Amino acid sequence: MRSALPQEMQVVEISAPGKPEVLRSATRAVPAPNADEVLIKVAAAGVNGPDMMQRKGLYPAPPGASDLLGLEVSGEIVAAGADVKRWKPGDKVAALTNGGGYAQYCTVDAQHCLPVPDGVSLRDAGSLPETFFTVWSNVFMGAGLKAGETFLVHGGAGGIGATAIQLAKAFGVKVFATDSPAARCDFCRGLGADRVIDYRDEDFVEIVREGGGANVILDIVGGANIEKNFKAANHDGRIIQLAFAAGSKIEINMMPVMLKRLSYTGSTLRTRPPAYKNEIARQLEAQVWPLIAAGKIKPIVNAVFPLAEAAKAHALMESSTHIGKILLTLD
């Protein structure tokens, strides 16, 4: 099977750390899978926040990972390593990668692949892995969010937020979401959020506290939100910090963490051990993929760009005007 593949492929590289314009098309050799990997002919690659950070030189690839951007792909397996048991050439999958998704071909740990859910196109499946692995591992596996609890998610109309709202509602959770402007707030309501807060006009702390406080908070904003989250959280609340769009260096009063017995954690997925990602994949396939196949949870794709226009995709993401996921597609 390997001999039938091309020797070279089109990729997008970072010419130097900087703005979206530093992304450029290039040619590289098609990689060969290791014994526990598969080689995927990429149909679509998701664009995510860590891609922005890596492009700026703030989030280097871990040792042994591809220096190319792209942490999730969908496509067709065209080669499998000697130790791979489940997958074979011709299988259609969505996969969490450790980098290398901005390319025509990408090698992936075979255990980090999932079947394309019934009813989801191969292209749209490329929007699933990164946000679903992230939200499920942090909110459900880590923070233990359960039915009957109250969940606050900031940036509800983004890729992480849209996934978090849908998952929480599917598992019987009361959801507060913040966002702005009105169109993004309306989108959150459409996903099922019980109360949507326009953070430019309303105080989310006051509103959430009137609702009894949040058991779990998912934040990608940081900045002033960090201390406000302490106030909005219920006793024994769990707060998860995934990004710092408004900054990570602030002066805060940590007393509520002690008085309320709060748990405040941060997380990155890329550097977690492969075995941990294997377990996330196993749980997603068992508990979440059937909900997607049943139409109870849907992939939300906002914009699609050809791979060669990755710079435009990054510019759109950094504008914060998109709703849901942004994809790069390949012929």
Secondary structure as a PSIPRED ss2 file (coil, helix, strand):
# PSIPRED VFORMAT (PSIPRED V4.0)

   1 M C   1.000  0.000  0.000
   2 R H   0.000  1.000  0.000
   3 S H   0.000  1.000  0.000
   4 A H   0.000  1.000  0.000
   5 L C   1.000  0.000  0.000
   6 P C   1.000  0.000  0.000
   7 Q C   1.000  0.000  0.000
   8 E E   0.000  0.000  1.000
   9 M E   0.000  0.000  1.000
  10 Q E   0.000  0.000  1.000
  11 V E   0.000  0.000  1.000
  12 V E   0.000  0.000  1.000
  13 E E   0.000  0.000  1.000
  14 I E   0.000  0.000  1.000
  15 S C   1.000  0.000  0.000
  16 A C   1.000  0.000  0.000
  17 P C   1.000  0.000  0.000
  18 G C   1.000  0.000  0.000
  19 K C   1.000  0.000  0.000
  20 P H   0.000  1.000  0.000
  21 E H   0.000  1.000  0.000
  22 V H   0.000  1.000  0.000
  23 L E   0.000  0.000  1.000
  24 R E   0.000  0.000  1.000
  25 S E   0.000  0.000  1.000
  26 A E   0.000  0.000  1.000
  27 T E   0.000  0.000  1.000
  28 R E   0.000  0.000  1.000
  29 A E   0.000  0.000  1.000
  30 V C   1.000  0.000  0.000
  31 P C   1.000  0.000  0.000
  32 A C   1.000  0.000  0.000
  33 P C   1.000  0.000  0.000
  34 N C   1.000  0.000  0.000
  35 A C   1.000  0.000  0.000
  36 D C   1.000  0.000  0.000
  37 E E   0.000  0.000  1.000
  38 V E   0.000  0.000  1.000
  39 L E   0.000  0.000  1.000
  40 I E   0.000  0.000  1.000
  41 K E   0.000  0.000  1.000
  42 V E   0.000  0.000  1.000
  43 A E   0.000  0.000  1.000
  44 A E   0.000  0.000  1.000
  45 A E   0.000  0.000  1.000
  46 G E   0.000  0.000  1.000
  47 V E   0.000  0.000  1.000
  48 N C   1.000  0.000  0.000
  49 G H   0.000  1.000  0.000
  50 P H   0.000  1.000  0.000
  51 D H   0.000  1.000  0.000
  52 M H   0.000  1.000  0.000
  53 M H   0.000  1.000  0.000
  54 Q H   0.000  1.000  0.000
  55 R H   0.000  1.000  0.000
  56 K C   1.000  0.000  0.000
  57 G C   1.000  0.000  0.000
  58 L C   1.000  0.000  0.000
  59 Y C   1.000  0.000  0.000
  60 P C   1.000  0.000  0.000
  61 A C   1.000  0.000  0.000
  62 P C   1.000  0.000  0.000
  63 P C   1.000  0.000  0.000
  64 G C   1.000  0.000  0.000
  65 A C   1.000  0.000  0.000
  66 S C   1.000  0.000  0.000
  67 D C   1.000  0.000  0.000
  68 L C   1.000  0.000  0.000
  69 L C   1.000  0.000  0.000
  70 G C   1.000  0.000  0.000
  71 L C   1.000  0.000  0.000
  72 E E   0.000  0.000  1.000
  73 V E   0.000  0.000  1.000
  74 S E   0.000  0.000  1.000
  75 G E   0.000  0.000  1.000
  76 E E   0.000  0.000  1.000
  77 I E   0.000  0.000  1.000
  78 V E   0.000  0.000  1.000
  79 A E   0.000  0.000  1.000
  80 A E   0.000  0.000  1.000
  81 G C   1.000  0.000  0.000
  82 A C   1.000  0.000  0.000
  83 D C   1.000  0.000  0.000
  84 V C   1.000  0.000  0.000
  85 K C   1.000  0.000  0.000
  86 R C   1.000  0.000  0.000
  87 W C   1.000  0.000  0.000
  88 K C   1.000  0.000  0.000
  89 P C   1.000  0.000  0.000
  90 G C   1.000  0.000  0.000
  91 D C   1.000  0.000  0.000
  92 K E   0.000  0.000  1.000
  93 V E   0.000  0.000  1.000
  94 A E   0.000  0.000  1.000
  95 A E   0.000  0.000  1.000
  96 L E   0.000  0.000  1.000
  97 T C   1.000  0.000  0.000
  98 N C   1.000  0.000  0.000
  99 G C   1.000  0.000  0.000
 100 G C   1.000  0.000  0.000
 101 G C   1.000  0.000  0.000
 102 Y C   1.000  0.000  0.000
 103 A E   0.000  0.000  1.000
 104 Q C   1.000  0.000  0.000
 105 Y E   0.000  0.000  1.000
 106 C E   0.000  0.000  1.000
 107 T E   0.000  0.000  1.000
 108 V E   0.000  0.000  1.000
 109 D E   0.000  0.000  1.000
 110 A H   0.000  1.000  0.000
 111 Q H   0.000  1.000  0.000
 112 H H   0.000  1.000  0.000
 113 C E   0.000  0.000  1.000
 114 L E   0.000  0.000  1.000
 115 P E   0.000  0.000  1.000
 116 V C   1.000  0.000  0.000
 117 P C   1.000  0.000  0.000
 118 D C   1.000  0.000  0.000
 119 G C   1.000  0.000  0.000
 120 V C   1.000  0.000  0.000
 121 S C   1.000  0.000  0.000
 122 L C   1.000  0.000  0.000
 123 R C   1.000  0.000  0.000
 124 D H   0.000  1.000  0.000
 125 A H   0.000  1.000  0.000
 126 G H   0.000  1.000  0.000
 127 S H   0.000  1.000  0.000
 128 L C   1.000  0.000  0.000
 129 P H   0.000  1.000  0.000
 130 E H   0.000  1.000  0.000
 131 T H   0.000  1.000  0.000
 132 F H   0.000  1.000  0.000
 133 F H   0.000  1.000  0.000
 134 T H   0.000  1.000  0.000
 135 V H   0.000  1.000  0.000
 136 W H   0.000  1.000  0.000
 137 S H   0.000  1.000  0.000
 138 N H   0.000  1.000  0.000
 139 V H   0.000  1.000  0.000
 140 F H   0.000  1.000  0.000
 141 M H   0.000  1.000  0.000
 142 G H   0.000  1.000  0.000
 143 A C   1.000  0.000  0.000
 144 G C   1.000  0.000  0.000
 145 L C   1.000  0.000  0.000
 146 K C   1.000  0.000  0.000
 147 A C   1.000  0.000  0.000
 148 G C   1.000  0.000  0.000
 149 E C   1.000  0.000  0.000
 150 T E   0.000  0.000  1.000
 151 F E   0.000  0.000  1.000
 152 L E   0.000  0.000  1.000
 153 V E   0.000  0.000  1.000
 154 H E   0.000  0.000  1.000
 155 G C   1.000  0.000  0.000
 156 G C   1.000  0.000  0.000
 157 A C   1.000  0.000  0.000
 158 G E   0.000  0.000  1.000
 159 G H   0.000  1.000  0.000
 160 I H   0.000  1.000  0.000
 161 G H   0.000  1.000  0.000
 162 A H   0.000  1.000  0.000
 163 T H   0.000  1.000  0.000
 164 A H   0.000  1.000  0.000
 165 I H   0.000  1.000  0.000
 166 Q H   0.000  1.000  0.000
 167 L H   0.000  1.000  0.000
 168 A H   0.000  1.000  0.000
 169 K H   0.000  1.000  0.000
 170 A H   0.000  1.000  0.000
 171 F C   1.000  0.000  0.000
 172 G C   1.000  0.000  0.000
 173 V C   1.000  0.000  0.000
 174 K E   0.000  0.000  1.000
 175 V E   0.000  0.000  1.000
 176 F E   0.000  0.000  1.000
 177 A E   0.000  0.000  1.000
 178 T E   0.000  0.000  1.000
 179 D E   0.000  0.000  1.000
 180 S C   1.000  0.000  0.000
 181 P C   1.000  0.000  0.000
 182 A H   0.000  1.000  0.000
 183 A H   0.000  1.000  0.000
 184 R H   0.000  1.000  0.000
 185 C H   0.000  1.000  0.000
 186 D H   0.000  1.000  0.000
 187 F H   0.000  1.000  0.000
 188 C H   0.000  1.000  0.000
 189 R H   0.000  1.000  0.000
 190 G H   0.000  1.000  0.000
 191 L H   0.000  1.000  0.000
 192 G C   1.000  0.000  0.000
 193 A C   1.000  0.000  0.000
 194 D C   1.000  0.000  0.000
 195 R E   0.000  0.000  1.000
 196 V E   0.000  0.000  1.000
 197 I E   0.000  0.000  1.000
 198 D E   0.000  0.000  1.000
 199 Y C   1.000  0.000  0.000
 200 R C   1.000  0.000  0.000
 201 D C   1.000  0.000  0.000
 202 E C   1.000  0.000  0.000
 203 D C   1.000  0.000  0.000
 204 F H   0.000  1.000  0.000
 205 V H   0.000  1.000  0.000
 206 E H   0.000  1.000  0.000
 207 I H   0.000  1.000  0.000
 208 V H   0.000  1.000  0.000
 209 R H   0.000  1.000  0.000
 210 E H   0.000  1.000  0.000
 211 G C   1.000  0.000  0.000
 212 G C   1.000  0.000  0.000
 213 G C   1.000  0.000  0.000
 214 A E   0.000  0.000  1.000
 215 N E   0.000  0.000  1.000
 216 V E   0.000  0.000  1.000
 217 I E   0.000  0.000  1.000
 218 L E   0.000  0.000  1.000
 219 D E   0.000  0.000  1.000
 220 I C   1.000  0.000  0.000
 221 V C   1.000  0.000  0.000
 222 G C   1.000  0.000  0.000
 223 G C   1.000  0.000  0.000
 224 A C   1.000  0.000  0.000
 225 N H   0.000  1.000  0.000
 226 I H   0.000  1.000  0.000
 227 E H   0.000  1.000  0.000
 228 K H   0.000  1.000  0.000
 229 N H   0.000  1.000  0.000
 230 F H   0.000  1.000  0.000
 231 K H   0.000  1.000  0.000
 232 A H   0.000  1.000  0.000
 233 A E   0.000  0.000  1.000
 234 N E   0.000  0.000  1.000
 235 H E   0.000  0.000  1.000
 236 D E   0.000  0.000  1.000
 237 G E   0.000  0.000  1.000
 238 R E   0.000  0.000  1.000
 239 I E   0.000  0.000  1.000
 240 I E   0.000  0.000  1.000
 241 Q E   0.000  0.000  1.000
 242 L C   1.000  0.000  0.000
 243 A C   1.000  0.000  0.000
 244 F C   1.000  0.000  0.000
 245 A C   1.000  0.000  0.000
 246 A C   1.000  0.000  0.000
 247 G C   1.000  0.000  0.000
 248 S C   1.000  0.000  0.000
 249 K C   1.000  0.000  0.000
 250 I C   1.000  0.000  0.000
 251 E C   1.000  0.000  0.000
 252 I C   1.000  0.000  0.000
 253 N C   1.000  0.000  0.000
 254 M C   1.000  0.000  0.000
 255 M H   0.000  1.000  0.000
 256 P H   0.000  1.000  0.000
 257 V H   0.000  1.000  0.000
 258 M H   0.000  1.000  0.000
 259 L H   0.000  1.000  0.000
 260 K C   1.000  0.000  0.000
 261 R C   1.000  0.000  0.000
 262 L C   1.000  0.000  0.000
 263 S E   0.000  0.000  1.000
 264 Y E   0.000  0.000  1.000
 265 T E   0.000  0.000  1.000
 266 G E   0.000  0.000  1.000
 267 S C   1.000  0.000  0.000
 268 T C   1.000  0.000  0.000
 269 L C   1.000  0.000  0.000
 270 R C   1.000  0.000  0.000
 271 T C   1.000  0.000  0.000
 272 R C   1.000  0.000  0.000
 273 P C   1.000  0.000  0.000
 274 P H   0.000  1.000  0.000
 275 A H   0.000  1.000  0.000
 276 Y H   0.000  1.000  0.000
 277 K H   0.000  1.000  0.000
 278 N H   0.000  1.000  0.000
 279 E H   0.000  1.000  0.000
 280 I H   0.000  1.000  0.000
 281 A H   0.000  1.000  0.000
 282 R H   0.000  1.000  0.000
 283 Q H   0.000  1.000  0.000
 284 L H   0.000  1.000  0.000
 285 E H   0.000  1.000  0.000
 286 A H   0.000  1.000  0.000
 287 Q H   0.000  1.000  0.000
 288 V H   0.000  1.000  0.000
 289 W H   0.000  1.000  0.000
 290 P H   0.000  1.000  0.000
 291 L H   0.000  1.000  0.000
 292 I H   0.000  1.000  0.000
 293 A H   0.000  1.000  0.000
 294 A C   1.000  0.000  0.000
 295 G C   1.000  0.000  0.000
 296 K C   1.000  0.000  0.000
 297 I C   1.000  0.000  0.000
 298 K C   1.000  0.000  0.000
 299 P C   1.000  0.000  0.000
 300 I C   1.000  0.000  0.000
 301 V E   0.000  0.000  1.000
 302 N E   0.000  0.000  1.000
 303 A E   0.000  0.000  1.000
 304 V E   0.000  0.000  1.000
 305 F E   0.000  0.000  1.000
 306 P E   0.000  0.000  1.000
 307 L H   0.000  1.000  0.000
 308 A H   0.000  1.000  0.000
 309 E H   0.000  1.000  0.000
 310 A H   0.000  1.000  0.000
 311 A H   0.000  1.000  0.000
 312 K H   0.000  1.000  0.000
 313 A H   0.000  1.000  0.000
 314 H H   0.000  1.000  0.000
 315 A H   0.000  1.000  0.000
 316 L H   0.000  1.000  0.000
 317 M H   0.000  1.000  0.000
 318 E H   0.000  1.000  0.000
 319 S H   0.000  1.000  0.000
 320 S C   1.000  0.000  0.000
 321 T C   1.000  0.000  0.000
 322 H C   1.000  0.000  0.000
 323 I C   1.000  0.000  0.000
 324 G E   0.000  0.000  1.000
 325 K E   0.000  0.000  1.000
 326 I E   0.000  0.000  1.000
 327 L E   0.000  0.000  1.000
 328 L E   0.000  0.000  1.000
 329 T E   0.000  0.000  1.000
 330 L C   1.000  0.000  0.000
 331 D C   1.000  0.000  0.000
